[in-house]
């Protein structure tokens, strides 16, 4: 039996319909891209990614739904934004892990004293040069235990001091009540946090020193002042390196000394001072 043109055309239509159906089923059931519901912002350092709309905190670039081109770059390692240190005040409510992929949203570094510093992405610690580690549930528990222990110690010390000197504690309470309008520690802590977030590390440090001069046990300001000192030390090292390149050896040495006073663990400050000493002209014998 010979095939008629009509029967051949009908078979072709059926084949095309099957191909369209298979393609549609694949499209509907393809794996969801983890970046499909993210927001992206192009910055001078690369693509910054966020879970919500808003502005990039460093460059102020507007976050918008990630485009196909941005998603492709991210999959190919195009996200080259340097890690930014985070200030986490509420450990219990902070979103440590990505709600879409379950992966870490925080990386950390730990100093010799066991204190943690947190960053918003993978990379290296700008102070030590060591690789940052992804956060884990065990580390989160340890950090929360450290905070609880610190507060318990401060409360116990306060209770002991009150028991030893009830009259002095009463007088201090009266004085604190009278000066409540002039000095509100919590408001100043908020002010210092805002200064830190906006990059005014010197202002944040000075504001926290005001708080600690009256309430030495304020753990929030102890931590915030430490972070601000680290940032100021990094700025001084950068300034000192520029001074050294311009032949200002004495100024570079001063910057290195001040950086080491603020952050004794800053190795770059020590390297800067050694280099300045080598370049410093020596007086003739």
C-alpha positions as CSV (number, residue, x, y, z in Angstrom):
1,X,0.0,0.0,0.0
2,X,1.4,3.4,-0.9
3,X,1.5,6.2,1.6
4,X,-0.7,9.2,0.9
5,X,0.5,12.7,1.5
6,X,-2.3,13.3,3.9
7,X,-1.3,10.4,6.1
8,X,2.3,11.5,6.2
9,X,1.3,15.1,7.2
10,X,-0.8,13.7,10.0
11,X,2.1,11.6,11.3
12,X,4.3,14.7,11.2
13,X,1.8,16.7,13.2
14,X,1.6,14.0,15.9
15,X,5.4,13.9,16.2
16,X,5.6,17.7,16.6
17,X,2.8,17.6,19.2
18,X,4.7,14.9,21.2
19,X,7.9,17.0,21.2
20,X,6.0,20.1,22.4
21,X,4.4,18.0,25.2
22,X,7.8,16.6,26.3
23,X,9.4,20.1,26.3
24,X,6.5,21.5,28.3
25,X,6.7,18.7,30.9
26,X,10.5,19.3,31.2
27,X,10.0,23.0,31.6
28,X,7.4,22.6,34.4
29,X,9.4,20.1,36.3
30,X,13.0,21.4,35.9
31,X,15.0,22.0,39.1
32,X,14.5,25.5,40.5
33,X,17.5,27.7,40.3
34,X,18.5,28.9,43.8
35,X,19.1,32.4,42.5
36,X,15.8,32.7,40.6
37,X,14.1,34.4,43.6
38,X,17.1,36.4,44.7
39,X,17.9,40.1,44.3
40,X,21.1,41.2,42.7
41,X,23.0,44.5,42.6
42,X,26.1,45.3,40.4
43,X,28.9,46.9,42.4
44,X,32.5,47.9,41.6
45,X,33.6,44.7,43.2
46,X,31.1,42.3,41.5
47,X,27.6,41.1,42.0
48,X,26.1,41.5,45.5
49,X,23.2,39.1,46.3
50,X,20.4,39.6,48.8
51,X,17.2,37.8,49.9
52,X,15.1,40.9,49.6
53,X,14.9,44.2,47.7
54,X,16.6,47.4,49.0
55,X,20.1,48.8,48.7
56,X,23.6,47.4,48.9
57,X,24.9,48.6,52.4
58,X,28.3,49.4,51.0
59,X,27.7,51.0,47.6
60,X,24.0,51.9,47.9
61,X,23.2,50.1,44.6
62,X,19.6,49.1,44.2
63,X,18.8,45.4,44.6
64,X,16.6,44.1,41.7
65,X,15.5,40.5,40.8
66,X,18.5,38.7,39.5
67,X,18.7,38.8,35.7
68,X,19.5,35.8,33.5
69,X,23.0,37.3,32.8
70,X,23.7,37.9,36.5
71,X,22.6,34.4,37.4
72,X,24.9,32.9,34.8
73,X,27.8,35.0,36.1
74,X,27.1,33.8,39.7
75,X,27.1,30.2,38.6
76,X,30.4,30.8,36.9
77,X,32.1,32.4,39.9
78,X,31.3,36.0,39.0
79,X,30.5,37.1,42.5
80,X,33.8,38.7,43.5
81,X,32.5,41.1,46.2
82,X,34.9,41.1,49.2
83,X,33.5,39.8,52.5
84,X,31.9,42.5,54.7
85,X,32.0,42.2,58.5
86,X,28.7,41.8,60.2
87,X,27.5,43.1,63.5
88,X,24.9,40.6,64.8
89,X,23.0,41.9,67.9
90,X,20.2,39.3,68.1
91,X,21.8,35.9,67.7
92,X,18.6,33.9,68.2
93,X,16.7,35.6,65.4
94,X,19.5,36.1,62.8
95,X,19.0,34.1,59.5
96,X,22.2,32.2,59.6
97,X,21.3,29.9,56.8
98,X,19.7,30.5,53.3
99,X,16.0,29.8,53.3
100,X,16.2,28.5,49.7
101,X,19.3,26.4,49.5
102,X,19.9,25.7,53.2
103,X,23.5,26.8,52.8
104,X,25.3,29.3,55.1
105,X,24.6,33.0,54.9
106,X,27.4,33.8,57.4
107,X,31.2,33.0,57.4
108,X,33.3,33.5,60.5
109,X,36.8,33.9,61.9
110,X,37.9,33.1,65.5
111,X,40.8,34.8,67.3
112,X,43.2,33.2,69.9
113,X,40.8,34.2,72.7
114,X,37.9,32.3,71.2
115,X,36.0,35.5,70.1
116,X,34.1,35.2,66.8
117,X,33.8,37.7,64.0
118,X,31.2,37.3,61.3
119,X,31.2,38.1,57.6
120,X,28.5,38.1,54.9
121,X,30.2,35.9,52.3
122,X,33.2,33.5,51.8
123,X,36.7,34.9,51.4
124,X,39.6,35.7,53.7
125,X,39.8,37.7,57.0
126,X,41.1,41.1,56.0
127,X,43.0,41.3,59.3
128,X,44.8,37.9,59.4
129,X,44.5,36.8,55.8
130,X,43.1,33.4,56.9
131,X,40.3,31.8,55.0
132,X,36.8,32.4,56.5
133,X,34.9,29.3,57.6
134,X,31.2,28.7,56.8
135,X,28.9,28.9,59.8
136,X,27.5,25.7,61.2
137,X,24.8,24.9,63.7
138,X,27.4,23.9,66.3
139,X,29.2,27.2,65.9
140,X,25.9,29.1,66.3
141,X,25.3,27.2,69.6
142,X,28.8,28.0,70.8
143,X,28.3,31.7,70.1
144,X,25.0,31.8,71.9
145,X,26.5,30.0,74.9
146,X,29.4,32.5,75.0
147,X,26.9,35.4,75.0
148,X,24.8,33.8,77.7
149,X,27.9,33.1,79.8
150,X,29.1,36.7,79.4
151,X,25.8,38.1,80.5
152,X,25.6,35.6,83.4
153,X,29.0,36.7,84.6
154,X,28.1,40.4,84.4
155,X,24.9,39.8,86.3
156,X,26.6,37.7,88.9
157,X,29.3,40.4,89.4
158,X,26.6,43.1,89.6
159,X,24.7,41.0,92.2
160,X,27.9,40.4,94.3
161,X,28.8,44.1,94.2
162,X,25.2,45.0,95.3
163,X,25.3,42.5,98.2
164,X,28.7,43.8,99.4
165,X,27.7,47.4,99.3
166,X,23.9,47.8,99.6
167,X,24.1,51.5,100.6
168,X,26.4,52.3,97.7
169,X,24.2,50.4,95.3
170,X,21.2,52.4,96.5
171,X,23.0,55.7,96.0
172,X,24.1,54.6,92.6
173,X,20.6,53.7,91.7
174,X,19.4,57.2,92.8
175,X,22.1,58.9,90.9
176,X,21.3,56.8,87.8
177,X,17.6,57.7,88.1
178,X,18.4,61.4,88.3
179,X,20.7,61.3,85.3
180,X,18.4,59.1,83.2
181,X,17.3,62.0,81.0
182,X,20.9,63.1,80.4
183,X,22.4,59.6,79.8
184,X,20.5,56.7,78.2
185,X,22.9,53.8,77.6
186,X,20.6,51.9,75.3
187,X,20.1,55.0,73.1
188,X,23.8,55.6,72.9
189,X,24.4,51.9,72.0
190,X,21.9,52.3,69.1
191,X,23.7,55.5,68.1
192,X,27.1,53.7,68.1
193,X,25.6,50.9,66.1
194,X,24.3,53.3,63.5
195,X,27.7,55.0,63.3
196,X,29.4,51.7,62.8
197,X,27.0,50.6,60.1
198,X,27.5,53.9,58.2
199,X,31.3,53.5,58.4
200,X,32.0,56.1,61.1
201,X,34.1,53.7,63.2
202,X,35.8,56.5,65.1
203,X,32.5,57.9,66.2
204,X,31.2,54.4,67.1
205,X,34.3,53.8,69.3
206,X,34.0,57.2,71.0
207,X,30.3,56.8,71.7
208,X,30.9,53.3,73.2
209,X,33.7,54.7,75.4
210,X,31.1,57.2,76.8
211,X,28.8,54.3,77.6
212,X,31.6,52.1,79.1
213,X,32.8,55.0,81.3
214,X,29.4,54.9,83.1
215,X,28.4,51.2,82.5
216,X,31.6,49.2,82.2
217,X,29.7,45.9,82.0
218,X,27.8,46.8,78.8
219,X,28.6,43.8,76.7
220,X,27.2,45.3,73.5
221,X,29.5,48.3,73.6
222,X,32.5,46.1,74.6
223,X,32.0,44.1,71.4
224,X,31.2,47.0,69.3
225,X,34.2,49.0,70.4
226,X,36.4,46.0,69.6
227,X,35.0,45.8,66.1
228,X,35.4,49.5,65.6
229,X,39.0,49.4,66.8
230,X,39.7,46.6,64.3
231,X,38.2,48.7,61.4
232,X,40.2,51.8,62.4
233,X,43.4,49.8,62.5
234,X,42.7,48.6,59.0
235,X,42.2,52.2,57.8
236,X,45.4,53.3,59.5
237,X,47.4,50.5,57.8
238,X,45.9,51.5,54.4
239,X,46.8,55.1,55.1
240,X,50.3,54.2,56.2
241,X,50.9,52.2,53.1
242,X,49.9,55.2,51.0
243,X,52.2,57.4,53.1
244,X,55.1,55.0,52.6
245,X,54.6,55.0,48.8
246,X,54.8,58.9,48.9
247,X,58.1,58.8,50.9
248,X,56.4,59.9,54.2
249,X,58.3,57.3,56.3
250,X,57.8,59.0,59.8
251,X,54.0,59.4,59.1
252,X,53.8,55.8,58.0
253,X,55.5,54.6,61.2
254,X,53.0,56.7,63.3
255,X,50.1,55.1,61.4
256,X,51.5,51.6,62.0
257,X,52.0,52.3,65.8
258,X,48.5,53.7,66.2
259,X,47.0,50.7,64.3
260,X,48.8,48.2,66.6
261,X,47.5,50.1,69.7
262,X,44.0,49.7,68.3
263,X,44.4,46.1,67.2
264,X,47.5,44.3,68.5
265,X,46.6,41.3,66.3
266,X,46.9,43.2,63.0
267,X,49.9,41.6,61.3
268,X,49.8,44.1,58.4
269,X,50.5,46.9,60.9
270,X,53.5,45.2,62.2
271,X,54.8,44.5,58.7
272,X,54.2,48.2,57.8
273,X,56.3,49.3,60.7
274,X,59.2,47.0,59.9
275,X,59.2,48.2,56.3
276,X,59.1,51.8,57.4
277,X,62.1,51.2,59.7
278,X,64.0,49.7,56.8
279,X,63.3,52.6,54.6
280,X,63.9,55.3,57.3
281,X,67.1,57.2,56.5
282,X,69.8,56.7,59.0
283,X,71.8,59.6,60.4
284,X,75.5,59.6,59.3
285,X,78.1,58.4,61.9
